[in-house]
Amino acid sequence: LPPRAPTPTNSGSEDSDVESVTSEFADGTSKPSRLSLEEVMGSSTKKVKDDTNLGGGVMESPEPRSPAGSVSSTEKYKMIDKDTGKVFDIRDLDEVIDSTQYSLIPTKEEIIRRKEEGEGADSDGEGSAAGARKKSVKGFLKGFKNAITSEKNSEPVHSNSVPVKSSKKDVSEFGDLVQLTSIPPSVAHSGPIWVMKFSKDGRYLATGGGDKLVKVWEVRRKPPSASESEKSKKKKNKIPTNQPPVDKYHQSHPQGYAEQISLFSGPPIRTYSDHTADVISLSWSRTTFLLSASLDKTVRLWHISRSECLHLFQHSDFVTSVDFHPIEDRYFLSGGFDKKLRIWSIPDGRVKEWSQAPEMVTAARFTPNGLMVVAGLYHGQVYFYSTEGMRYYTQVDAKNRHGSQSGGKKVTGLEFLRGGGGSDRSSYLSSRSSRDSNSSSASTNSNFGRSSSESSSGLSSRTSALFLEQLLITTNDSRLRLVGMDDYSQLMKYKGLTNWSMQISASFSESGQHIIAGSEDGKVYIWNTQKQENSKIMLGGKKDRNKSTESFTATSAQPPIVTEALFCPTKTVKHSFLSASVLDGGSNFDCGEDLSSAMVVTGDYDGGIRVYLRAKVYEELVEVNKIDLGKGKGQG
């Protein structure tokens, strides 16, 4: 059982010299400063230890004593949980606390046992009498539903087409899916892949897993011209590249394509091996710095131009999440099993702000404009804090109201969908300008772009851009819940995947039109966020439930688990397409198809990586550019 730290009376900075750190935010500059490589290279591999006053014990002996002043024979075995006030006998400790319920990632043997025993049955209240009646009604309507919403398999189009199953959908959007690449565990990871993240510019993919390694893969791009190559050779600290691609990583391409399309340029350009336990969280900055969080209780900072660790940030327990501040990338957020959320200053190597969560933090990140911190907890709660001062703001419960899952399950993923309106940077800078127009005292106390007047009144004067956001929450009850950030109410619940014990996290395509997630049944599941099939609603289903999915098998691992699935960003898709001889820099990419859902990359429990392509998207691009290129290159 991880130690429970005493709950502080208030949150704040851990250091006495906070003013010297926070003053950097009050410089009045209109352009946020960015973390440079020189700022961290001066103290390479510096180990930063967490303050000891944050980790302490959780139990103490009760004060009452016998009249004689000595401890009685029973009192000496009594212990008090300082977080809950519960008193229990230490001799029964093993019976009171089930340590297995606090495991972040179950072992392979535990996964197999759960599958054999059928644990985690999909239930929305079947354990009660009302649930039994609901189950009976479901059985009665099942025949009618199957007649209207039967599962359909896509017809093979190419030699390496992937069968896609549509459930409760009339039209398949991904029926043209083909597999481009299959990288075996011997090349990728020798254990489960727990996390995959694309860089902000779409040029790199970072992966981390159970083999304790962090690997960085370069997206294949069009080979540079002779002059460009000569210029790149003169650059200092040149990032290693792999051109041309290595053939053994790729399978046969779809028939009729002019040249094989591939996502990666070759083997990883960087392999970092400093962690001593599973790597379960990664985060990229806008300047291609990379943070990795591990079960070895550390966060490490890397840069793709360096082969060594730049900084080590020590924690008191498992670190489950890490996230760069989206605007001020000198700062990052971490959360873990010690129930603390910390905002770190990278140049100072110290904790800037922190707050105590009521339970273990299993997922955490900043909102897109950086003004708030969101933390997912072990039993399904999601807490919101203002970034400045880490003050509690509100919370939502991501769990069922009734049934066997009503107690709440671990939050495994938090993902934001950004709506229309201004950019995150413009809203952040607007907030900074508003702050700078206030009194000098307000500027002095402002840390993350908001004035002290805004802080004292909560978030009432925040920019309206925040209310265009939606938050997707993944939990270990095999559910995805979409929450609106305007009133923090549930907008939609997505079902279909199996996620009872893994750290699986769903994510959006860049356009927001689709959601993708891995699953413990060896498949990848995709939902359309823009529309819902009418057949379910016709039969009396709830309008805020979406079971219309497309799925395909994406692993041969044992046990069959797809631990991670991502849509490739639009920039990554363009880089990959431009590497084919058909398209060039003057190609027109406006083909009427969504490029942000054109390619999918997955990782599985064995450590293998697979890449998939919607053939229709590429074929449409080729068709469009045959016309444009005939009129002259560079059009569009």
N, C-alpha and C positions, 0 to 999 in steps of 0.2 A: 504494500500500500504506500503510494507516494506520500511524503510528509505534507500535512496541512499547515500552512503558515497562518499565524494569528491575523485576524481581520483588523486592519488599521482603522482609526476613527475617520480619517480622510485621506485622500490621495494627493499626490504632489510630487515634487522632485526628491530624488534620493540624496542629492548632494547639497552641501551647504553653500557652494559657490555657484548657485544656479544663475545669479544675475549676470555673471561673466559669460555664461553660455547663451542665455536668452537675449542678451544685448545684440547678438548677431542678427536677430530677426527685426530689430528696431533700427536698422541702418537707413531706412527710408528709401532704399533703392527700388526702382520700379520693376527691375528684372530679377527674378529669383536666381541666386547663385547656384552653381552646379558643382557637384563633387568632381574634383580633378584627380588624376592618378598621382600627381605629386603630393597631394595632401595626405595620402595614406602610405606612400612608399617610404617616408622618413622613418617609420616605425614598423617595418615589415615583420610579420609574424608576431606582432605584439599580443600578449595574452591579457585580456581585460577581465578581471574578476568581478562578479556581482557582490554587492555589499552583503555582509554576513547578517545584518539585521533584517534581511528580507526572507531568510530561509528557516528560521528557528523551529523549535519543536512545536507540537500541537497539543500536548497533554500535560496536565499537572495534577498533583495530588490535591484533593479537596481540603479546605481549611478545617472543617469541624473535627475535633478530637475528643477522646474520652475525658470524663471529669478529672481523672488522675493526671491528665496531661500527656499520656502516652497513646500511641496509635493502637486501636483495637485490632484484633486478629483479622477482621473482615475489611476494615477501612484501608488497610495497606494494599489491598488488591483493587480498590476502586480508583477509576480514572475518569477524568472529565474531558470531553471534546470541547475545546474552547470556541469552536465555530458554531456548534449546535447546542451546547450546554448539556448534552446527553451524558449520563453517568452509567458506566458499565463495569463489570468485573474483568480484570485483565486476564484471569484464568480462562475466561470464555472468549477471548479476543479472536481466536481462529474461527469460532462458530459465529460470532457477530458480524465480522467483516469477511466478505468473499472477495479475496484479492483478484480472482480471475475476471471479475466484472470491470476492473479498471485497466485491462489490457488495451492498448491502442491498436495493435495489430496482432491477431491470433496466429498461432503457429500452424504449420501445414497439417499436423496431426489433428489439431483442434478443428480446423476447417473440415477435414474429412469426416470427423466424428459428428459434427453438426449436420452435415449433409445426410449422413446415414440415419441419424435420429430425427431428421425432419424439423430441426429447430428453426424458428423464425418464420413460421407459416404466415402467409399474407392474410392479415385480419384487420378489420376496421370495427370490431366490436362483437365478434362472434362468440366471445366468452360469456356474454350475458344472455338473458332470455330474449331481450329485444334483438340482440345480434343473431340468435337462432332463428327468429322469425324473418329477419332480414335475409339470412342465408337461404331459407326456404323459398322466399319470393324470388331471390336471384336464380335458384334452380328452376323455378317455374318458367321464368322469362328467358332462360338460357337458350332454349330451342328457337325462340323468335329472334333473339339477338344474333345467333349464329347464321340465321337465314339472311340477315341484312349485313352483318359486319364480320363475315367469315374471314379467316386469315388467307392471304394470297401470297404466292411466291412469284418473284420476277422471273421472266424468261431470259435465258442466257443470250447475250448479244455478241460477246467476244470470247476468244479462247480462254481467257483468264477472268471471265465475269464472276462476280460474287453473288450467290443467291441472296436476295433481300426479301424478307418476309414483312408484309404489310398487315397490321392488325387494326381493325376498326377504321380503316381508311379506304376510300373509294379509288383514289389515284395514288400510285407510287411515285415519289419524287426522286428516289435513289435507286430505282430499278436498273439503272445503267452503270452501276458501280463495278469497277475493275480493280484488281490488286496490282499495284506497280512494283512494290518492294517488300521483301521479307528479309529482315536482318536477324540471324540466329542469336541465341543467348551467348554463344561463344565469342561473338563480336560485340554485342550490345552490353548486356548485364548478365552476370552469372546467378542472379537471384531476382526476386520480384521487382518490377519497376513501380515505384510508389508515386512518382511525380514527374511531369514533363511540362516545360514552359518555353514558349517562344520569346525571343528578345523583342523589344519594342519596334525595332526596324525590320523584323521578320527575317533576318539573315542567319540567325542561330537558333538551335533548339538545345536546351539543357535537360538532361535526364538524371534522376537519382533513384537509388533503390536499396535493396537488401544486401547488396554486396559492398556497401559502404562507400561507393564511388559516385562522383559527380562527373558526367561526361558532357562535352559540348560538341554538337554536330553543326557543320556548316551547310547551309542551304546551297544547292547547286545553282550557279549563275552562269550567264553567258561569258565565255572566256574573254578576257580583256584584249584590246589591241596591243600591238608591239609598243607603241608609245606609252600606253597606260601601264603596261608591265614594267617598263623601264623606270617610270616614276615611282611605282610601288616598291621597287627594290631599294630605292634611296631612302625610304621611310625608316625611321628608327623603331625598334621594338615591333617589327612586322609580325602580324598575326599569321600563324601558319595556315596554309590552305591546302586543299586536296583537289587538284585538277590534273587529268580528267577523272571521271568517276571510276570506281573499281567495279568490274563487271560481276564479280561473284556475289555482290549484294543485291543484284536486280534479277527479276524474272522476265520472261518474254513479254514484250509490249503488245498492246492490242493490234489486231490485224489492220493494215491500211494506214498506220501512222508513219509519218516520214522518218521519225527518229524516236527512240525510246525516251520517255519522260521519267525523270527520277527526282526525288526530293533532296537527297543528300549528295554532296560532292565526293564522299568517300568515308573512310573511318573517322572517328572523333578527332578533332583538332586539339582538344585538351581532355586529359583525364586527371582528375584531382582525387587523391587517395588519402587525405589527411584525417578524414572522419574515422571513428572507431566503432560506429554503430550505424544502423539504417538511416539513410537520408530520406526525409519525408516531406520536405517543403523547399521550394525554390522561389526566388524573386529576382527579376531583372530591373535595373535602373535605366533611365533614358540614355545614359552614357556607357552602356554595356558593362557595368559592374554587375556581379552576380552574388547573391546571398544564398547560403544553404543552411537549413536547419536539420538537426539530427537527434536521434535518441541517445547520443553520447553527451547530451546536455550542453551542446555548444551551437553557436551560429558562426559561420566562417564567411569571410569576404574574399571574393576573387575578381580578377579582371582577365579577359581573354588574351591580353597581351603578356600575361605573366603566368608562369607555371607553378608559382608558389602561393601559399595563402598570405593575404595582406593583413588581415586582422582576425583575431579569435575573440569571440564574446562569450564568456562563460556564464552558465545559468545553474540554478540549484536543482533542476529536474528536467525531464524530457521536454524538448522544445518541439511543439507540434506545428507551429505556423510562423512564417516570417514574411514581411511585406515592405518594400521600399515605399517611402512617402511619394505620392504621384507627382508632386511639384517640387518640393525641396528634397532632392535625393541625397542630401547629407544625412538624412534621418531614416530610420526604419523601425518597424513595429515587430515585436516578438510576443508570443504567447505559448504557454505550456502547462504541464501538469502541476506546477507549483501555484496555479490559480492566479498568476499575475500577468498583466499586460504592461509591457515596457516600450517606451519610445527612446531609442538610442541615438546619440549624436556620434556619427562615425569619426569626424576629425578629432573629437575629444576622447572618444573611446569610453564614454560614460553614459549612464542612464539619465535622460533629460526629464521625462515624465513617467509616472507609473500609476497603476490602479489595481486594486484587489478585486477579483471576480469571485462570485459566490461558489463557483465550482471550477473544476479543471477545464482549461481552455483547449479545445480540440480544433478550432479554426479561428483565424483572425485576419483582418485586413482593414485598410483605409477605404473610405468612400472615394469615388473618383476625383472629387475636388479637394480631398485631404482634410476636410474640416471635421470629420467624425471618424471614430474607430468602431468597428463592429466585431464582436466576439461571439463565436458559437461555443456552447458549453456541452458538458458530457451527457446531460439529460434533456437535451432538446431546447434549452433556452438560448435566445439570441439577445445580447445586451449591446446597447448603443451608448457611446461616450463621446463628449466633445474632445477634440484633439488637444486643445489648449487646457491644461490643468487636469486632463483625463477625468472630467466630471461626468457622473452618470446622467443620462438623458432619458432613456426609455428602454423597454424590452418587449419582445414578442416570444410566444411559445410555438415552436415548430414541432407539434405533436398532436396526435388524435385526442379527441375529447372523451372517447369511450373505447372499451376493448382492451386487449392484451398489451397494446402499445401506448396506452394513455399515460403511462409513467414517463414517457419521453426517451428517445434514443440519441446517441452521440451525433452531434453536428459534424459532418465530414467535409463540407464545402460551402463557401460563400462566394457568389459571383454576381457582379453588377451588370445590369443592362442600362446603357445610357440612352435616354430619349433625345428628341430633337431639341434645338436651342443652341445656346452658346457653348463653347468648348470649356473643358474643365480648367484649363490654364487661364482663360479670360475671366471666368467667374472667380478664380482664386486671386488673380491680380486686381480685379475689381474690389474684392474684399480687402486686399492690402491697401489700395488707394483710399478706401473709406476709413481704414484705420489711421493712415498717415495724416488725414485731414483733421483728426481729433487732437486733443491736447497732447503735449509731450509726455505727460504722465501716463496717458493711455497707451502711447506708443512704447513706452518703456516696459509696460507689463504685458505687451502683446507678444505671443510666441509664434503662432502659426497663422498669421494673417487676419486675425479678428481682434477688434478693440475690446478693451475691458468692459465697456458698456454692453457689448454683445454678450460677453461672458457672464456678466451678472444677471442678465435676463434670459439665460438659457440660449436657445437657438432661434428666437422669434424673429430676429432681423437678418437671418442668413439669406443669401441670394436665392431667388426662386428656382435657379437652375437645379438645385438639389432635388426638388420635388418632381423632376422629370425622370428620376432614376427608379429602377426596380431591382430588388434583391432576390436572387435565386438561392435557396437554402437546400442543401443535400443532407439527409439524415439516414441513420442506420435502421429505419423502418421501411426502407425501399420506397421512399417518397421524395419528390422534389416540390418545394413550395415557393411560389412567386409572391413576393410581398411588395406592395407599393410604398414608396418612401414618403408620400404625402400624408397618409394617415396610418401607415404601418398595419394595414389590413391585408389579409390574404386574398390575392387576386385569382390564383389558379393553383391546383394541385395536380402534379403529373405522376402517373403511375406506369408500370410496365417493367422496369428494371428490377434486379435482385441485388439488394445491398443491405445485408444484415450484420456484417462484422468488419468489412474492409474500410479503408480510408478513401473510398471512391468519391470523386467530386464532379458534378456536372458543370458544363460551361456553355456559353452562347457562341454562335457565329458572330463575326463582327457586325453584320447587318442586323442581328437580333432576330432573324426570321426562324432560326432553328436552335434547338438545344440538343446537346450530345452528352452521353455518359457511358462509361464501361459498366460491366455487370458481373456478378458472381456466377452467372450461368454460361459464361464464355461468349457473350454477345455484346454488340454495341447497339445502343438504343438511341433513336433520333425522334424528336417531337417537332412539329411545326407550331410556332407561337402565334402565327397570324390568323389561323383558322382552325376550327374544330368541326369534325364531321357531324352531320345532323342526325345520323342514325341513332346515336346514343341519346340525344335529347328527345327524339321522337318516342322513345320507350320510357320516358320519365326520369332520365338521368339528370344529375346536377350539372348546371352550366359551368360551375367552377371546378370541374374535374375533367382531365384530359387523359384518356387512355389510348388515343390514336397514335400508334407508333410505327416506325419502320425499324427493323433490326436485322443484323447479319452476324454470323459467327466469325470471330476475329482471333481465335487462338486454338492451338492444339495442346496447350499446357495442361498439366495435371497437378492440382485440380484446375479445371477449366475456368479461369477468371481473367477478365479483361480489367486490369487495374487502372488504366488511364486511357482516355480517348479525347482527342482534340480536333477541332477544325483548324486547318492551317490559315493564318491571317492572309488577307488579300495581297499584301506585299510579298509574302512567301510564295503564294501561288504564281504571281507574276514572275518572280525570280526563276521559278522552276520551269514555267512555260517558255520564258525567253531563252532558256538553255537549250531548247529544241531548235532545230534549224528552220522550222517553218515560220516562227515568229521572231521579230527583231524589235529594237527599241522604238521603231515608228509604228508598231502594230496598234490596231484599235482593239481595246479590251471591252468596249461597250457592245456586248453581244446579247443583252437581254437576260442573261443568267447571273445568278448570285455567285460571284467569285469567292466570297468568304466561306462558302460551304462546298467548294469544288473539290477540295482535298481533305482527307482524314488521316491522321496518324494515331496509332494505338500502341500500347505497351501491355504485356501480360505477366502472369505470375511466374513464368519461367525466365523472364528477362528478354524476350524477343520483341522486336519492333516491326510493325507492318504499316504500309502506306497505301492508301486507296484513292482512286480518282473517279469523279463522275465523268464518264466518257462524253456525255452529251455536251458538257460545258466546253471541253476542248474542241470537239467537232464543230460547235457553233462558232468558236473563235477562228478556226481555220476557214470556215465558210465565209464569215464576215470579212476577213482580211484578204481573201482572194479577190474580192471586189475592190476594196480600198487600195490594195497594193497595185492593182492594175491601173489605178488613177495616178499612183505615185506614192512613194514611201513617205512616211511621216505624217500622213493625214490621220485625223482622229486622235 
